[in-house]
Amino acid sequence: MIANTPQVQQADAQARALGAQVGISRAQYWPTFSVSVGNSYSGSVAPWTSTDGYSSGWRVIFSGQWNLFNGFSREKQLTSAVVARDEAQARAADTRRQVSAQLTQEIAALATAFEKISIAETNVAAATEDLRVQNERYRVGAATILDLLTSQTALTTAEQNLVQVRFDYLIARAQLEAVVGRTL
């Protein structure tokens, strides 16, 4: 799962690109060869002659070049490319560790938010039952209006908390989706 996250894919792609650059730098140690092929057709026709004066020709040129010494420039380029590749590989490994830690943290936050929903639902049920009891007590004259209003306030607060923890759950889920790079 970690390898499919956007951050890790980006870091791995960067490391692969710099690895290819090392190969390009090493290629400077080898000779280069080239081939050229050409064709020419030239001439003129004079009105007083009966033959045409056109001639054609083909030309093939093979060439090679091997740079034996260039003032240690290619060695410097190769060393720089190797160092850049190694740094990119280290950054990719660091990114994997960071994403793993972040993923663990976001999963824990999501689990916590889910448990908070269950607790908030229990609180709403308890506040609803308390309000029912206080209504009955008030009806028979065993409770004051203050007791009834306190129970109503407790129910409203419990319902608000339930809405808030559901919202927190959605935020935790969105943060986990952001780390993973896809919807869950």
NORURJO-V541878 format. One line per field, one symbol per residue. ss: DSSP state (A for helix, B for strand, O for the rest). psi: psi as a letter, one per 40 degrees, with the letter a starting at -180 (. if undefined). Layout:
BEGIN
ss=???
psi=???
END
This chain:
BEGIN
ss=OAAAOAAAAAAAAAAAAAAAAAAAAAAAAOOBBBBBBBBBBBOOOOOOOOOOOOBBBBBBBBBBBOOOOOOOAAAAAAAAAAAAAAAAAAAAAAAAAAAAAAAAAAAAAAAAAAAAAAAAAAAAAAAAAAAAAAAAAAAAOOOOAAAAAAAAAAAAAAAAAAAAAAAAAAAAAAAAAAAAOOOO
psi=dddeidddddddddddddddddddddeeeiiiiihhhihihiaihhdeieiifiiiiihhhhiihhhdhffedddddddddddddddddddddddddddddddddddddddddddddddddddddddddddddddddddeeeiiddddddddddddddddddddddddddddddddddddeii.
END
